Amino acid sequence: MAEEKGLKKPVKLKQDLATMLGESELPRTEITKKLWEYIKSKELQTKTENGKPENAGKYIVADETLLAVFKNTKSTSKSGKLTDLTAMKLGDTINMMQMAAVVGANIES
């Protein structure tokens, strides 16, 4: 079997994400899929920034489990945009477009 490459190649997860997902290595595609399964199962989406969970919308509300993962995120994208979630508090939201930065910040490079 050929070695998986790119987004399908398994990566090592940092501790908080590994604990949340119950895995130590997963491809990025699976990490994102499992995060969304968790978010949807807990109804942690909202239509407004820092709004109450309403299970729909482009913002993700941090519960205790997600907060531990989100707080590890401080990264600069290729375009130079800083995503710094280190000061997040319970109930704060992130835009779903920040999920790639969250995943990137929670894997070993």
C-alpha positions, 0 to 999 in steps of 0.5 A: 500500500502506498504511503498516505500523503498530504491531508490524508497522512496521519499526524501526531496529535498534541495532548489536549486534542489526543485526549479529546479524540481518544487517538494519538495519530490521525490524518488532518481530514479525520481530525476535522471530521471528528471535531465537527462530529463533537461540535454537532453532537453537543450543539455548539454552533451559533449564528452570532459571535459569542452567542448562545449555542443554537446548533446552527451557524458559522460560530463554534461555542467553546465548551470545556473540552473544546476550550482546552484544544482552542487555547493551544492555538496561536499561529500565523497563516501563510497570508500573515493573519494571526489566530491567537485563541490563548485568552479564550474563555468558556462560552467564547466563540470562534469562526468556523474558518479558524478550524484549520488554524486550530487543527494546525496548532494542535498537531506536532510539527 
